[in-house]
Amino acid sequence: MCVFAVPPAPSNVRVLSRRSHSIMIGWQTPNPPHGIITQYLVKYRRRNMQYGVPFLVVLPPTSHMYNVTDLKPNFVYDIQVFS
């Protein structure tokens, strides 16, 4: 029998750098990871945007940072990282 569990969220998610149209985020592997991390998923969208699909980026388990690009100045974005 195989039992799969949802891994915990990555820890220490933080902004590494900001530019006018991009933001670099970083994170650490969950501790403890409760199994093998197979990928990270970065999800982002402009806040208060009723219509529109969020952007989803799948990254390999060796990744611990991602540069979110093509952001519009003067808007607020929600960014989440999942393992």
C-alpha positions as CSV (number, residue, x, y, z in Angstrom):
1,M,0.0,0.0,0.0
2,C,1.3,3.5,-0.9
3,V,0.2,6.5,1.1
4,F,0.8,9.9,-0.4
5,A,0.8,13.0,1.7
6,V,0.8,16.6,0.7
7,P,4.2,18.1,1.4
8,P,4.4,21.1,3.6
9,A,4.9,24.6,2.2
10,P,8.4,25.7,1.4
11,S,9.9,27.7,4.2
12,N,11.5,31.1,4.4
13,V,9.8,32.4,1.2
14,R,11.2,35.9,0.6
15,V,11.9,38.6,-1.9
16,L,15.5,38.5,-3.1
17,S,15.3,41.5,-5.5
18,R,12.8,43.9,-7.1
19,R,12.8,45.7,-10.4
20,S,10.1,47.8,-12.0
21,H,8.7,44.8,-14.0
22,S,10.0,41.8,-12.1
23,I,10.5,40.3,-8.7
24,M,12.9,37.5,-7.7
25,I,11.6,35.2,-5.0
26,G,13.5,32.6,-3.1
27,W,12.6,29.8,-0.6
28,Q,14.0,26.8,1.2
29,T,13.0,23.2,1.2
30,P,10.3,22.4,3.8
31,N,11.8,21.1,7.0
32,P,11.0,18.3,7.4
33,P,9.9,17.6,3.8
34,H,7.7,14.6,4.7
35,G,8.9,12.7,1.7
36,I,10.5,13.5,-1.6
37,I,9.9,16.9,-3.1
38,T,9.2,16.3,-6.8
39,Q,8.6,19.9,-7.9
40,Y,7.8,23.4,-6.8
41,L,4.9,25.3,-8.2
42,V,4.9,29.1,-8.3
43,K,1.4,30.7,-8.7
44,Y,0.9,34.4,-9.2
45,R,-1.8,36.8,-10.4
46,R,-2.6,40.4,-10.1
47,R,-4.7,41.1,-7.0
48,N,-8.4,42.0,-7.4
49,M,-8.4,40.8,-10.9
50,Q,-11.9,39.1,-11.2
51,Y,-11.3,37.5,-14.5
52,G,-8.1,36.0,-15.7
53,V,-6.2,32.8,-15.0
54,P,-3.3,32.8,-12.6
55,F,0.1,32.1,-14.0
56,L,1.5,28.7,-12.9
57,V,5.1,27.8,-13.2
58,V,6.4,24.3,-12.5
59,L,10.0,24.1,-11.4
60,P,12.3,21.2,-10.6
61,P,13.0,20.2,-7.0
62,T,16.5,21.6,-7.2
63,S,15.1,25.2,-7.8
64,H,15.0,27.5,-4.9
65,M,14.3,30.8,-6.6
66,Y,12.2,32.2,-9.5
67,N,12.2,35.5,-11.3
68,V,8.5,36.6,-11.8
69,T,8.6,38.8,-14.9
70,D,6.3,41.0,-17.0
71,L,4.7,42.6,-14.0
72,K,2.9,45.9,-14.4
73,P,4.1,48.8,-12.2
74,N,1.7,50.2,-9.6
75,F,-0.3,46.9,-9.2
76,V,-0.3,44.5,-6.3
77,Y,0.4,40.8,-7.0
78,D,-0.3,37.7,-5.0
79,I,2.5,35.2,-5.3
80,Q,2.5,31.7,-3.7
81,V,5.0,28.8,-3.7
82,F,4.0,25.2,-3.2
83,S,6.0,22.0,-2.9
